[in-house]
């Protein structure tokens, strides 16, 4: 496992709700990342409690997370160490109530 993959694995393991995104929760730098934060808010999660990783600040993480999850796009949400998906998956799960269950907010 590369150093980058190991760093990502540690982040995923050590944060209950983790969002790899462009920008930060208070200043998303792409529409999909902003939408992911809004979905988390709508699900009852305080954005201040979400660990975020700004992939624009670290090109190794930006590329490495795509390999780690085998998912080509960002943002990527992890809850309790499990890969959930990007903003489209998050929206589908939110609309069905499944995301709130995963987040413990149902």
C-alpha positions as CSV (number, residue, x, y, z in Angstrom):
1,X,0.0,0.0,0.0
2,X,1.4,3.4,-1.0
3,X,1.9,6.2,1.5
4,X,-1.0,8.1,0.0
5,X,-3.3,5.0,0.2
6,X,-2.2,4.5,3.8
7,X,-3.0,8.2,4.6
8,X,-6.4,7.9,3.1
9,X,-7.1,4.6,4.9
10,X,-6.2,6.3,8.2
11,X,-8.5,9.3,7.5
12,X,-11.4,6.9,6.6
13,X,-10.8,4.8,9.7
14,X,-10.4,7.7,12.2
15,X,-13.4,9.9,11.1
16,X,-17.0,8.8,11.6
17,X,-18.3,11.1,8.8
18,X,-15.7,12.0,6.2
19,X,-16.2,13.9,2.9
20,X,-13.4,14.2,0.3
21,X,-14.4,17.3,-1.5
22,X,-13.3,20.4,-3.4
23,X,-13.0,23.2,-0.9
24,X,-14.4,23.0,2.6
25,X,-17.8,22.6,4.3
26,X,-18.0,26.4,4.8
27,X,-16.6,27.2,1.3
28,X,-17.3,24.4,-1.2
29,X,-15.4,25.0,-4.5
30,X,-17.6,23.1,-6.9
31,X,-21.3,22.5,-7.2
32,X,-21.2,18.8,-6.4
33,X,-19.2,19.4,-3.2
34,X,-21.7,22.1,-2.2
35,X,-24.6,19.8,-2.9
36,X,-23.0,17.1,-0.8
37,X,-22.7,19.5,2.2
38,X,-26.4,20.6,1.7
39,X,-27.5,16.9,1.6
40,X,-25.7,16.2,4.9
41,X,-27.2,19.3,6.4
42,X,-30.7,18.2,5.2
43,X,-30.0,14.8,6.8
44,X,-29.5,16.4,10.2
45,X,-25.7,16.5,10.3
46,X,-24.0,19.7,11.5
47,X,-21.4,20.5,8.8
48,X,-19.0,21.5,11.6
49,X,-18.9,17.8,12.7
50,X,-18.1,16.5,9.3
51,X,-14.4,15.9,8.7
52,X,-13.5,17.2,5.2
53,X,-10.5,16.8,3.0
54,X,-9.9,19.5,0.4
55,X,-8.6,17.5,-2.5
56,X,-7.5,20.7,-4.3
57,X,-4.8,21.1,-1.6
58,X,-3.2,17.7,-2.2
59,X,-2.9,16.3,-5.7
60,X,-1.8,12.9,-4.3
61,X,-5.0,12.6,-2.3
62,X,-7.0,13.9,-5.2
63,X,-5.8,11.1,-7.4
64,X,-5.4,8.5,-4.7
65,X,-8.9,8.7,-3.4
66,X,-10.2,7.7,-6.8
67,X,-8.1,4.5,-6.7
68,X,-8.9,3.9,-3.0
69,X,-12.6,3.8,-3.6
70,X,-12.5,2.7,-7.2
71,X,-14.8,5.7,-7.9
72,X,-13.9,8.3,-10.5
73,X,-15.4,11.4,-9.1
74,X,-15.3,13.8,-6.1
75,X,-17.0,14.4,-3.7
76,X,-16.8,11.0,-1.9
77,X,-18.6,10.3,1.4
78,X,-17.5,7.8,3.9
79,X,-19.5,6.9,7.0
80,X,-18.0,4.7,9.8
81,X,-15.3,3.6,7.4
82,X,-17.7,2.6,4.6
83,X,-17.7,4.3,1.2
84,X,-21.2,5.7,0.5
85,X,-20.7,7.4,-2.8
86,X,-20.8,10.8,-4.5
87,X,-23.4,13.5,-4.5
88,X,-25.8,11.7,-6.8
89,X,-25.8,8.6,-4.7
90,X,-26.1,10.7,-1.6
91,X,-29.2,12.4,-3.1
92,X,-30.8,9.1,-4.0
93,X,-30.1,7.8,-0.5
94,X,-31.4,11.0,1.1
95,X,-34.6,10.9,-0.8
96,X,-35.3,7.2,0.2
97,X,-34.4,7.9,3.8
98,X,-31.4,5.5,3.7
99,X,-28.8,8.2,4.2
100,X,-30.3,9.4,7.4
101,X,-30.3,5.8,8.7
102,X,-26.6,5.3,7.8
103,X,-25.8,8.6,9.5
104,X,-27.8,7.7,12.6
105,X,-30.2,10.6,12.0
106,X,-33.4,8.6,11.1
